[in-house]
Amino acid sequence: MNQIEREGARGRDVTIVGAGPAGLALACALADAGLDVTLLEQQALAAIEAPADDGREIAITHRARAVMERLGLWRALPHDAVAPLCEACVLDGDRTRALRFAAARPADGPLGWLVPNHHIRAAALAAARARPAIRLRCDARVAGLELGAQRARVTLADGEAVDAALVVAADSRFSQTRRLAGIGASMRDFGRSVIVACMAHDKPHDATAWECFRYGNTLALLPMRGDRTSVVITVSSDDAARWLAMDEDEFGARVTDQAGERLGRMRLAGRRHHYPLVGAYAHRFVAHRFALVGDAAVGMHPVTAHGWNFGLYGVEVLARELAAGRARGRDAGAPDALVAYERAHRRATWPIYMGTNALVALFTDDRAPARLARQAVIDAATRLPGLHRLVQSLVVRQLVGDAGRRPTALARGGLR
């Protein structure tokens, strides 16, 4: 028996690496299931206690909201930060015919909600700190990982060893902990970047999101509270500097023009933020006494608004399987629970991950055949009621990830 197995009894049930929203939410779910959790974060406590506004508006489905409500995250959000999304529209090029998605019945409520990312981070931290079973350790950089027969050990840069029955990596799509576990990932650099900004405008947005696939760039308009809209511009990475260098008047005029003046004159109401687009899909979601959640498992392109939602779906399934294992007398690292989690999460994410990448390839290809193909799809779907119902069903039930439930999210556009 090695040292980690001899000392394993001193460890806790689960060690989570990464105190971002997914790691914090998982810690809450596991604590509610009766498990003791150590949460390791390489940033200082002050940095996660006061998360900066990073410009990102996160699309939340009905299923994701239900998870947030159960964990106490939803009630911690400022009421005036939550914006309902009632309709989503897709435009191609300079054409005026839009493909529209809305709830089937008014009683179904909004398609989803948009919430600033920094408010989600703050709510998740507050919920985690309210649970005594969670021990949060900041300034904790992971230097080593050992997955023993009976226990798992994370070694920190300062030499401290943290033992648990299970280690979960929630440390971004570029996860170093995933790498230490010997799990690779298929990375896709889209060669594109997004520029996000909050903008004020003269006309009401009517709680409608627009995804405008312009030639040369895409423009998403995501409704916020009041007369504010989050603008998400996707451009070739070599063109991002030009958009960032525009003065406020030029930037506002360019966005107003590309939005087709739907919202009237648009003007900056905050600073611009810039993010490169890289997708990731882990080759495996689990290993011996090890699992991945959040972007460490699946890092999505933002066009189908699934990043945070997939993170919460993974949290929900992993916590459910570990709780079931605990009820059977198994420890948190038991392989049957991990295998069940991987099977369910891969089934939920793989088709949408591949479909999203195909969608991005089609709608960002400005060559004539691709233009004709997407115009034909939009035209057919808008002219033929039966086809439109089919497309809407596929969008709601497949791209939005809430199959078998009420319509739950965006057809396009949230950034994560």
For each residue, the residues with C-beta under 8 A, 3 or more apart:
1: 5 6
2: 5 6 148
3: 6 7
4: 7 8 146 148 150 151 152 153 161 163
5: 1 2 8 148 149 150 151
6: 1 2 3
7: 3 4 10 11 151 161 163
8: 4 5 11 148 150 151 163 165
9:
10: 7 163
11: 7 8 15 151 153 162 163 164 165
12: 15 36 37 38 135 163 164 165
13: 30 35 36 37 164 165 166 331 332
14: 30 35 36 37 38 164 165 166 167 168 322 332
15: 11 12 37 38 39 40 152 154 162 163 164 166 167 168
16: 19 23 26 27 37 38 39 40 167 168 170
17: 23 40 142 154 167 168 169 170 171 177
18: 22 23 40 41 169 170 171 172 175 177 294 296
19: 16 23 24 27 39 40 41 43 48 125 128 136 138
20: 23 24 121 170 171 172 294
21: 24 25 117 120 121 124 294 308 311
22: 18 25 26 170 293 294 295 296 308 311 312 314 315
23: 16 17 18 19 20 26 27 39 41 168 170 171 293 294
24: 19 20 21 27 28 39 121 124 125 127 128
25: 21 22 28 29 67 68 71 73 124 127 311 312 315
26: 16 22 23 29 30 168 170 293 294 315 318 319
27: 16 19 23 24 30 31 37 39 128 131 134
28: 24 25 31 32 71 72 73 124 127 128 131 134
29: 25 26 32 33 67 71 315 316 318 319
30: 13 14 26 27 33 35 37 133 319 322 332
31: 27 28 34 35 36 37 128 131 133 134
32: 28 29 70 71 131 319
33: 29 30 319 322 323 326
34: 31 133 323 326
35: 13 14 30 31 133 322 326 332
36: 12 13 14 31 133 135
37: 12 13 14 15 16 27 30 31 133 134 135
38: 12 14 15 16 135 137 162 164
39: 15 16 19 23 24 27 128 134 135 136 137
40: 15 16 17 18 19 137 140 142 154 156 162
41: 18 19 23 48 136 137 138 139 140
42: 138 139 140 141 142 171
43: 19 47 48 138 139
44: 47 48 138 139
45: 48 49 136 138 139
46: 49 50
47: 43 44 50 51
48: 19 41 43 44 45 51 121 125 138
49: 45 46 125
50: 46 47 122
51: 47 48 54 117 118 121 122
52: 118
53: 116 118 270
54: 51 117 118 273
55: 196 197 198 230 270 271 272 273
56: 116 117 196 273 275 415 416
57: 83 114 115 116 117 196 222 224 230 414 415
58: 114 115 116 117 120 307 308 414 415 416
59: 85 112 113 114 222 305 308 309 409 410 413 414 416
60: 64 65 68 112 113 114 115 308 309 409
61: 64 65 112 309 400 401 402 408 409
62: 65 66 109 112 402 405 406 407 408 409
63: 66 67 309 312 313 401 402 405 408
64: 60 61 67 68 308 309 312 313 408 409
65: 60 61 62 68 69 74 112 113
66: 62 63 69 70
67: 25 29 63 64 70 71 312 313 315 316
68: 25 60 64 65 71 73 74 123 312
69: 65 66 72 73 74 75
70: 32 66 67
71: 25 28 29 32 67 68 127
72: 28 69 75 76 127 130
73: 25 28 68 69 76 77 120 123 124 127
74: 65 68 69 77 123
75: 69 72
76: 72 73 122 123 126 127
77: 73 74 81 82 115 119 120 123
78: 81 82 119
79: 82
80: 225
81: 77 78 115 116 119 225
82: 77 78 79 113 114 115 225
83: 57 113 114 115 207 223 224 225
84: 109 110 112 113 207 223
85: 59 88 110 111 112 113 114 207 208 209 222 223 409 410
86: 102 103 110 111 206 207 208
87: 100 101 102 111 206 207 208 209
88: 85 100 101 102 111 208 209 210 211 410 411 412 413
89: 98 99 100 101 208 209 210 211
90: 98 99 100 101 210 211 213 378 411 412
91: 95 96 97 98 99 210 211 212 213 260
92: 95 213 363 371 374 375 378
93: 213 214 215 371 375
94: 214 215
95: 91 92 375 378
96: 91 260
97: 91 378 379 382
98: 89 90 91 210 378 382
99: 89 90 91 378 381 382 388 391 411
100: 87 88 89 90 382
101: 87 88 89 90 111 392 395 396 411
102: 86 87 88 111
103: 86 106 108 109 110 111 406 407
104: 108 407
105: 108
106: 103
107:
108: 103 104 105 406 407
109: 62 84 103 406
110: 84 85 86 103 113 207
111: 85 86 87 88 101 102 103 400 407 408 409 410 411
112: 59 60 61 62 65 84 85 305 400 408 409 410
113: 59 60 65 82 83 84 85 110
114: 57 58 59 60 82 83 85 209 222 223 224 230 414
115: 57 58 60 77 81 82 83 119 120
116: 53 56 57 58 81 119 120
117: 21 51 54 56 57 58 120 121 416
118: 51 52 53 54 121 122
119: 77 78 81 115 116 122 123
120: 21 58 73 77 115 116 117 123 124 308
121: 20 21 24 48 51 117 118 124 125
122: 50 51 76 118 119 125 126
123: 68 73 74 76 77 119 120 126 127
124: 21 24 25 28 73 120 121 127 128
125: 19 24 48 49 121 122 128 129
126: 76 122 123 129 130
127: 24 25 28 71 72 73 76 123 124 130 131
128: 19 24 27 28 31 39 124 125 131 134 136
129: 125 126 134 136
130: 72 126 127
131: 27 28 31 32 127 128 134
132:
133: 30 31 34 35 36 37
134: 27 28 31 37 39 128 129 131
135: 12 36 37 38 39
136: 19 39 41 45 128 129
137: 38 39 40 41 140 162
138: 19 41 42 43 44 45 48
139: 41 42 43 44 45
140: 40 41 42 137 156 160
141: 42 156 157
142: 17 40 42 145 154 155 156 157 171 176 177 180
143: 155 156 157
144: 153 154 155 180
145: 142 152 153 154 155 167 177 180 181 290
146: 4 152 153 155
147: 152 167 181 287 288 289 290
148: 2 4 5 8 151 152 153 289
149: 5
150: 4 5 8
151: 4 5 7 8 11 148 163 164 165 289 333
152: 4 15 145 146 147 148 163 164 165 166 167 289 290 333
153: 4 11 144 145 146 148 161 162 163
154: 15 17 40 142 144 145 161 162 164 167 177
155: 142 143 144 145 146 159 160 161 162
156: 40 140 141 142 143 159 160 161 162
157: 141 142 143
158:
159: 155 156
160: 140 155 156
161: 4 7 153 154 155 156
162: 11 15 38 40 137 153 154 155 156
163: 4 7 8 10 11 12 15 151 152 153
164: 11 12 13 14 15 38 151 152 154 167 332 333
165: 8 11 12 13 14 151 152 289 331 332 333
166: 13 14 15 152 289 290 291 322 331 332 333 338
167: 14 15 16 17 145 147 152 154 164 177 181 289 290 291
168: 14 15 16 17 23 26 290 291 292 293 318
169: 17 18 175 177 178 181 290 291 292 293 296
170: 16 17 18 20 22 23 26 292 293 294 296
171: 17 18 20 23 42 142 175 176 177 178 296
172: 18 20 175 294 295 296 299
173: 185 187 278 279 280 295 296 299
174: 280
175: 18 169 171 172 178 179 185 292 295 296
176: 142 171 179 180
177: 17 18 142 145 154 167 169 171 180 181 296
178: 169 171 175 181 183 185 282 292 296
179: 175 176 182 183 184
180: 142 144 145 176 177
181: 145 147 167 169 177 178 287 290
182: 179 287
183: 178 179 282 283 284 287 290 292
184: 179 282 283
185: 173 175 178 280 281 282 283
186: 280 281 283
187: 173 278 279 280
188: 278 279 280 357
189: 276 277 278
190: 277 278 279 301 360
191: 236 237 277
192: 234 235 236 237 276 277 364
193: 234 235 236 237 240 274 275 276 277
194: 232 233 234 235 274 275 277 302 415
195: 232 233 235 240 243 244 272 273 274
196: 55 56 57 230 231 232 233 272 273 275 415
197: 55 230 231 251 268 269 270 271 272 273
198: 55 224 228 229 230 231 268 269 270
199: 228 229 230 231 252 255 266 267 268 269
200: 227 228 266 267 268 269
201: 205 227 228 229 263 264 265 266 267
202: 227 263 264 265
203: 262 263 264
204: 227 263
205: 201 208 221 223 227 229 263
206: 86 87 223
207: 83 84 85 86 87 110 223
208: 85 86 87 88 89 205 223
209: 85 87 88 89 114 220 221 222 223 410 412 413
210: 88 89 90 91 98 219 220 221 259 262 413
211: 88 89 90 91 218 219 220 303 411 412 413
212: 91 218 219 220 221 258 259 260
213: 90 91 92 93 218 363 364 374
214: 93 94 217 218 219 258
215: 93 94 366 371
216: 235 236 239 366
217: 214 233 234 235 236 239 258
218: 211 212 213 214 233 234 303 363 364
219: 210 211 212 214 231 232 233 234 255 258 259
220: 209 210 211 212 230 231 232 233 234 303 412 413 415
221: 205 209 210 212 229 230 231 259 262 263 413
222: 57 59 85 114 209 229 230 231 232 413 414 415
223: 83 84 85 114 205 206 207 208 209 229 230
224: 57 83 114 198 228 229 230
225: 80 81 82 83 228
226:
227: 200 201 202 204 205
228: 198 199 200 201 224 225 269
229: 198 199 201 205 221 222 223 224 263 266
230: 55 57 114 196 197 198 199 220 221 222 223 224 415
231: 196 197 198 199 219 220 221 222 255 266
232: 194 195 196 219 220 222 302 413 415
233: 194 195 196 217 218 219 220 243 255
234: 192 193 194 217 218 219 220 277 303 364
235: 192 193 194 195 216 217 239 240 243
236: 191 192 193 216 217 239 240
237: 191 192 193 240 276
238: 241
239: 216 217 235 236 242 243
240: 193 195 235 236 237 243 244 274
241: 238 244 245
242: 239 245 246
243: 195 233 235 239 240 246 251 254 272
244: 195 240 241 272 274
245: 241 242
246: 242 243 250 251 254
247: 250 251
248: 251 252 267 268
249: 252 253
250: 246 247 253 254
251: 197 243 246 247 248 254 255 268 272
252: 199 248 249 255 256 265 266 267 268
253: 249 250 256 257
254: 243 246 250 251 257 258
255: 199 219 231 233 251 252 258 259 266
256: 252 253 259 261 263 264 265 266
257: 253 254 260 261
258: 212 214 217 219 254 255
259: 210 212 219 221 255 256 262 263 266
260: 91 96 212 257
261: 256 257 264 265
262: 203 210 221 259
263: 201 202 203 204 205 221 229 256 259 266
264: 201 202 203 256 261
265: 201 202 252 256 261
266: 199 200 201 229 231 252 255 256 259 263
267: 199 200 201 248 252
268: 197 198 199 200 248 251 252 271 272
269: 197 198 199 200 228
270: 53 55 197 198
271: 55 197 268
272: 55 195 196 197 243 244 251 268
273: 54 55 56 195 196 197
274: 193 194 195 240 244
275: 56 193 194 196 415
276: 189 192 193 237
277: 189 190 191 192 193 194 234 301 302
278: 173 187 188 189 190 299
279: 173 187 188 190 299 300 301 353 357
280: 173 174 185 186 187 188 295 298 299
281: 185 186 297 298 299 349 350 353
282: 178 183 184 185 285 292 296 297 298
283: 183 184 185 186
284: 183 287 292 342
285: 282 291 292 297 341 342 345 346
286: 290 291 292 338 339 341 342
287: 147 181 182 183 284 290 291
288: 147 333 335
289: 147 148 151 152 165 166 167 333
290: 145 147 152 166 167 168 169 181 183 286 287
291: 166 167 168 169 285 286 287 318 338 341 342
292: 168 169 170 175 178 183 282 284 285 286 296 297
293: 22 23 26 168 169 170 296 297 311 314 315 318
294: 18 20 21 22 23 26 170 172 297 310 311 314 315
295: 22 172 173 175 280 298 299 307 311
296: 18 22 169 170 171 172 173 175 177 178 282 292 293 299
297: 281 282 285 292 293 294 310 314 345 349
298: 280 281 282 295 310 314 345 349 353
299: 172 173 278 279 280 281 295 296 307
300: 279 304 306 307 310 352 353 356 416
301: 190 277 279 304 356 357 360
302: 194 232 277 305 307 413 414 415 416
303: 211 218 220 234 356 359 360 363 412 413
304: 300 301 352 355 356 359 399 400 410 412
305: 59 112 302 309 400 409 410 412 413 414 415 416
306: 300 309 310 352 356 399 401 416
307: 58 295 299 300 302 310 311 414 416
308: 21 22 58 59 60 64 120 311 312 416
309: 59 60 61 63 64 305 306 312 313 401 409
310: 294 297 298 300 306 307 313 314 348 349 352 401
311: 21 22 25 293 294 295 307 308 314 315
312: 22 25 63 64 67 68 308 309 315 316
313: 63 64 67 309 310 316 317 345 348 349 401
314: 22 293 294 297 298 310 311 317 318 341 345
315: 22 25 26 29 67 293 294 311 312 318 319
316: 29 67 312 313 319 320
317: 313 314 320 321 341 344 345 348
318: 26 29 168 291 293 314 315 321 322 341 345
319: 26 29 30 32 33 315 316 322 323
320: 316 317 323 324
321: 317 318 324 325 337 338 340 341 344
322: 14 30 33 35 166 318 319 325 326 332 337
323: 33 34 319 320 326 327
324: 320 321 327 328 337
325: 321 322 328 330 331 332 334 336 337
326: 33 34 35 322 323 329 330 331 332
327: 323 324
328: 324 325
329: 326
330: 325 326 334 336 337
331: 13 165 166 325 326 334
332: 13 14 30 35 164 165 166 322 325 326 337
333: 151 152 164 165 166 288 289 338
334: 325 330 331 337 338
335: 288 338 339
336: 325 330 339 340
337: 321 322 324 325 330 332 334 340 341
338: 166 286 291 321 333 334 335 341 342
339: 286 335 336 342 343
340: 321 336 337 343 344
341: 285 286 291 314 317 318 321 337 338 344 345
342: 284 285 286 291 338 339 345 346
343: 339 340 346 347
344: 317 321 340 341 347 348
345: 285 297 298 313 314 317 318 341 342 348 349
346: 285 342 343 349 350
347: 343 344 350
348: 310 313 317 344 345 352 401
349: 281 297 298 310 313 345 346 352 353
350: 281 346 347 353 354
351: 354 355 398
352: 300 304 306 310 348 349 355 356 398 399 401
353: 279 281 298 300 349 350 356 357
354: 350 351 357 358
355: 304 351 352 358 359 398 399
356: 300 301 303 304 306 352 353 359 360 399
357: 188 279 301 353 354 360 361
358: 354 355 361 362
359: 303 304 355 356 362 363
360: 190 301 303 356 357 363 364
361: 357 358 364 365
362: 358 359 365 370 373 374
363: 92 213 218 303 359 360 374
364: 192 213 218 234 360 361
365: 361 362 370 371
366: 215 216 370 371
367: 370 371
368: 371 372
369: 372 373
370: 362 365 366 367 373 374
371: 92 93 215 365 366 367 368 374 375
372: 368 369 375 376
373: 362 369 370 376 377
374: 92 213 362 363 370 371 377 378
375: 92 93 95 371 372 378 379
376: 372 373 379 380
377: 373 374 380 381
378: 90 92 95 97 98 99 374 375 381 382
379: 97 375 376 382 383
380: 376 377 383 384 387
381: 99 377 378 384 387 388 391
382: 97 98 99 100 378 379 388
383: 379 380
384: 380 381 387 388
385: 388 389
386: 389 390
387: 380 381 384 390 391
388: 99 381 382 384 385 391 392
389: 385 386 392 393
390: 386 387 393 394
391: 99 381 387 388 394 395
392: 101 388 389 395 396
393: 389 390 396 397
394: 390 391 397 398 399
395: 101 391 392 398 399 400 411
396: 101 392 393 399 400 402 407 408 409 411
397: 393 394 400 402 403 404
398: 351 352 355 394 395 401 403
399: 304 306 352 355 356 394 395 396 411
400: 61 111 112 304 305 395 396 397 407 408 409 410 411
401: 61 63 306 309 310 313 348 352 398 408 409
402: 61 62 63 396 397 405 406 407 408 409
403: 397 398
404: 397
405: 62 63 402 408
406: 62 103 108 109 402
407: 62 103 104 108 111 396 400 402
408: 61 62 63 64 111 112 396 400 401 402 405
409: 59 60 61 62 64 85 111 112 305 309 396 400 401 402
410: 59 85 88 111 112 209 304 305 400 413 414
411: 88 90 99 101 111 211 395 396 399 400
412: 88 90 209 211 220 303 304 305
413: 59 88 209 210 211 220 221 222 232 302 303 305 410
414: 57 58 59 114 222 302 305 307 410
415: 56 57 58 194 196 220 222 230 232 275 302 305
416: 56 58 59 117 300 302 305 306 307 308
